[in-house]
Amino acid sequence: MELNNNRSANNINSHYMDNKPMEIYLFIDPFCAECWSLSPIINKLQIEYGDYFTLKYVLCGNLSFWNQKGVNLGDKKNIKKLKNDHQIFPTPHLAAISIKAAELQGKKAGIRFIRRLQELLFVENADITDINVIQQCAKHVGLDIEEFIRDVYSQSSANAFQCDLKISSEMEVNEMPAMVFFNENIEDEGLKITGLYSYDIYVQLLTEMLERFPKPAEKPPLELFLSTNPIMASKDLAMIYDVPVQQIEKQMKKLQLQRKVQKINAKNGHFWKYTSGGL
């Protein structure tokens, strides 16, 4: 953990952070397994302490290549090259640009798109560099498809991605996942944490930056949570709800008998997919 004095000027205004006392920058790579593993922790933070902070997703990848080569991401030929050349580009940049395109339809739409893209990769083993898979992802989360496709190849999405890379460079983020916590005092330094930690560490950082003990909100009923987070692992649900894994498994098996969830066996373990009786 370290202090970080840089903050993006684009996000500072007189009504700082939607009147919430903190802002958290979350640096991710959609191809990074540890970034996916951080998702349930972010979920729980937003459930319990979402009234205290706003969350900004920042995409981070092979910064040195982009800074040195100056590739124009708005050029379709370059995007095609990014898609096909996996040896040079360890990060799926077409997927990254598609995230910025999704965000042009709203912050919540962008978050839904990121989460679904990660599900496709880590649960369903899909190729998220494939434009057809990306389009299916956009449809799944309810985006305007025609607008989305235009935006994928637009200069706006390319510029937004370049902006994320610039923020990553300014905040010296070289490993992922990473989070930078800022409080409402613009003069104060941010606090950067890199890697994965237990949930209580993130709550401790939140408390330190707020300089008071935040009150956690009540957790929603399990089915209500699953309706907005339809693919979850038992261990992650257990962490979010502070109960033993066996208790979650028992509840999920009841929902399975009611045909409200189905079990998915994936390379990263098994998951539960909420269907609300739509099997």
Helices and strands as residue ranges (DSSP letters): E 2-4, G 9-11, G 16-19, E 22-28, H 33-49, G 50-52, E 53-59, H 63-69, H 76-84, H 93-103, H 107-122, H 131-140, H 145-152, H 155-170, E 178-183, E 190-194, H 199-210, H 222-228, E 231-232, H 234-241, H 245-257, E 261-266, E 269-274
